[in-house]
Amino acid sequence: MRVVHETDTGDRPLATDVDVADGIVSQGLGLMFRRSIPDGYGLVFPFSGASKRSLHMLFVPFDIDALWLVDGRVAARKRLSAWTGRGRARADTVVELPAGAAEGVAVGEAVRIDRE
């Protein structure tokens, strides 16, 4: 599975090692209690429909980039700070990435989840 940023010059992988948080427990835990995540890692939260989705960084000791997607388009992008970061936006899919991985991704651009 991959998370791919679609650009005018071609596709750019944002994550090639991807986990899916598709249950209540995995979505509730997210990245909590991990010491770090490697470059190329992504955690995808799929939801059944678009609604306001919140993220918090409680018990996450490293910064991350977060993307809120609606129908494969970036609705919001934010860098969340370790321990204290918070974000909220409308989404049907949320993607968490290592800090810096979403550089160059803008609101309105296409990001897809490839289930290879």
C-alpha positions as CSV (number, residue, x, y, z in Angstrom):
1,M,0.0,0.0,0.0
2,R,1.2,3.5,-0.8
3,V,0.1,7.1,-0.3
4,V,0.7,9.1,-3.5
5,H,0.6,12.8,-4.2
6,E,-0.5,13.4,-7.8
7,T,1.3,16.3,-9.4
8,D,1.5,17.9,-12.8
9,T,5.0,16.4,-13.2
10,G,4.0,12.9,-12.1
11,D,3.2,10.9,-9.0
12,R,5.2,11.4,-5.8
13,P,5.1,8.8,-3.1
14,L,4.5,10.3,0.3
15,A,4.5,6.9,2.1
16,T,5.4,3.4,1.0
17,D,5.1,1.6,4.3
18,V,1.4,2.1,5.2
19,D,-0.8,0.9,8.0
20,V,-4.6,1.3,8.0
21,A,-6.4,2.3,11.2
22,D,-9.9,0.9,10.4
23,G,-11.2,-0.1,13.8
24,I,-12.2,1.7,16.9
25,V,-9.2,0.7,18.9
26,S,-6.6,1.3,16.1
27,Q,-8.2,4.7,15.3
28,G,-8.3,5.6,19.0
29,L,-4.6,4.8,19.5
30,G,-3.3,6.1,16.2
31,L,0.4,6.8,16.8
32,M,0.2,7.1,20.6
33,F,3.0,5.4,22.6
34,R,5.3,4.9,19.6
35,R,8.8,6.3,20.1
36,S,9.2,7.3,16.4
37,I,8.0,6.4,12.9
38,P,10.4,5.8,10.0
39,D,10.7,7.9,6.8
40,G,8.2,6.5,4.2
41,Y,5.7,5.5,6.9
42,G,2.0,6.5,6.8
43,L,-1.0,5.7,8.9
44,V,-4.3,6.0,7.0
45,F,-7.7,6.4,8.8
46,P,-10.5,5.6,6.4
47,F,-14.1,6.7,7.3
48,S,-17.4,5.9,5.7
49,G,-18.2,9.5,4.9
50,A,-16.9,13.0,5.1
51,S,-17.3,14.7,8.5
52,K,-15.3,16.8,11.0
53,R,-12.3,14.6,12.1
54,S,-10.1,15.6,15.0
55,L,-6.5,14.6,15.7
56,H,-4.5,15.0,18.9
57,M,-0.8,14.4,19.8
58,L,-1.3,13.3,23.4
59,F,1.4,10.6,24.1
60,V,3.0,11.1,20.6
61,P,6.6,12.3,21.2
62,F,7.4,13.5,17.7
63,D,5.9,15.9,15.1
64,I,3.9,14.7,12.2
65,D,2.3,16.0,9.1
66,A,-1.5,15.3,8.8
67,L,-3.6,15.4,5.7
68,W,-7.4,15.5,5.7
69,L,-8.8,14.2,2.4
70,V,-12.3,14.4,0.9
71,D,-12.9,12.4,-2.2
72,G,-9.1,12.1,-2.8
73,R,-8.5,15.9,-2.5
74,V,-6.6,17.6,0.3
75,A,-9.1,19.5,2.4
76,A,-6.5,20.5,5.0
77,R,-2.8,20.0,5.8
78,K,-1.2,20.7,9.1
79,R,2.1,20.0,11.0
80,L,1.1,18.8,14.4
81,S,3.6,19.3,17.3
82,A,4.7,16.5,19.6
83,W,2.5,16.1,22.7
84,T,0.5,19.3,22.2
85,G,-0.6,19.4,18.6
86,R,-4.2,19.4,17.6
87,G,-6.0,19.5,14.3
88,R,-9.6,19.3,13.0
89,A,-11.0,19.4,9.5
90,R,-13.6,17.8,7.3
91,A,-12.5,14.5,5.9
92,D,-13.4,11.0,4.7
93,T,-9.8,9.9,5.0
94,V,-7.0,11.2,7.3
95,V,-3.3,10.4,6.7
96,E,-0.6,10.8,9.3
97,L,3.0,11.1,8.0
98,P,6.5,11.8,9.4
99,A,7.1,15.6,9.8
100,G,8.2,17.0,6.4
101,A,6.7,14.2,4.3
102,A,3.8,16.4,3.1
103,E,6.0,19.4,2.1
104,G,4.8,20.6,-1.2
105,V,1.3,19.2,-0.8
106,A,-1.3,21.9,-1.1
107,V,-5.0,22.1,-0.3
108,G,-7.1,21.1,-3.3
109,E,-4.4,18.8,-4.7
110,A,-5.0,15.0,-5.2
111,V,-3.6,12.4,-2.9
112,R,-4.6,8.8,-3.4
113,I,-4.2,5.6,-1.4
114,D,-2.9,2.8,-3.7
115,R,-3.8,-0.6,-2.3
116,E,-1.2,-2.6,-4.3
